[in-house]
Amino acid sequence: MTEHELNELSIFALRELARKVGVGSPTSKKKDALVQGILDIIDGREKPYIAKTKQGRPPKNNGYHFAEVVLKGKSVSTEEEESDNTLRQDIDFTMGVPDTINGYVEIVNNNTANLCVVGDCSVQRVNIPIVLVYELGLKAGDFIHARLESNGGVVNVVEVLNINNCPLKKYNKERKTYDQYKHTFSNDNLEFQEDEFNEFNIKLGESVYLYGANNNDNTEAIIRLLNACIADKKIYVNTAIADKNHILIEAIKDAELFTAKFTDGLEVARGVVSLATERAKRLLERGENVVVAIDDVLSVAGIDSQDLPITKSLVSLTKATEDAGAISVFAIISADRGISLFEKLADKRVKVVEHKLFIMD
């Protein structure tokens, strides 16, 4: 939004926008002060105001290596520093700022949003001015193509060129959300390129649990199932990748990977899972048939808080709709008591034995 566009708004609209962006005490400010305050935050000259009653010692961020698509093949480390929120990260563009970039939208809170570039077991973030989020109706998990600009050393998204592969001229920000679509039990089977999996009779919008004694065998099995299924979009989630099992991930074909290293901090892993969950919802809203592969539920639960809100949101994604898409979930699960509550969500169970998959009665 430009200064001219802001001046066209009423004082009431400006106050509401200022409040959302993070201008302090908007009701006590005149119109010109509101406009300047909004612009200062958008351009990075000022940080959003946070009420003292909500302040505390902010958690530390983990340093990130910026994705190759941003730094044109070279990664740059950022030092660990304190931040106003856990998932915000300022990035040092030592090789210059690219004109445009692709990434997923992440909504951190009412004042902060990021464009996330997902790389090889890494997620790098660039600030999206919250004004753009409200103006375009962006949602977490949207995939956008955006123009970047550096102002005073701070890199921001300054323009969104398309949203979910839809040019802005054809984009309608008024859209139904995942929660507004009613689940229906589908009679349509999820189809596979391997005939043995077609015999499993898996329906669209079902949860399929995989059980096995060997972790590597389980990973190979879920990747084989994911590669063989015929779906509009595929998502793979893994929050515990180590060097010894990284090579297994290279076998995944035509899927969006949301992964974290075993050594990453909790907030990094949690951010990856939340982003994957919201991405699946946005795809369903667009009418896509999506398959989400979770490798594995116990690992996700291990990075979650006590009541497992992130794990519950991910595992319970399954839904089939009449007027939108469907989400089917493949999940590796164990007999651990801490995740036994998820057993009730299983529609099909598959046993993994020595690289072979058997449907369980």
Salt bridges, closest charged atoms under 4 A:
GLU8 OE2 - HIS4 NE2 3.86
GLU16 OE1 - ARG19 NH1 3.15
GLU16 OE2 - LYS20 NZ 3.72
ASP40 OD1 - ARG45 NE 2.86
ASP43 OD2 - ARG45 NH1 3.24
GLU82 OE2 - ARG57 NH2 2.91
GLU106 OE1 - ARG125 NE 2.77
ASP120 OD1 - HIS246 NE2 2.92
ASP142 OD2 - ARG175 NH2 2.52
GLU149 OE1 - ARG147 NH1 3.59
GLU159 OE1 - ARG147 NE 2.90
GLU194 OE1 - ARG224 NH2 2.73
GLU196 OE2 - ARG224 NH2 2.48
GLU206 OE1 - LYS348 NZ 2.95
ASP217 OD1 - HIS355 ND1 3.46
GLU220 OE1 - HIS355 ND1 3.03
GLU250 OE2 - HIS246 ND1 3.93
GLU256 OE1 - ARG279 NE 2.93
GLU267 OE2 - ARG270 NH1 2.75
GLU278 OE2 - LYS281 NZ 3.45
GLU278 OE1 - ARG282 NH1 3.00
GLU285 OE2 - ARG282 NH2 2.72
GLU288 OE2 - ARG286 NH1 3.39
ASP323 OD2 - LYS176 NZ 3.48
GLU343 OE1 - ARG349 NH2 3.02
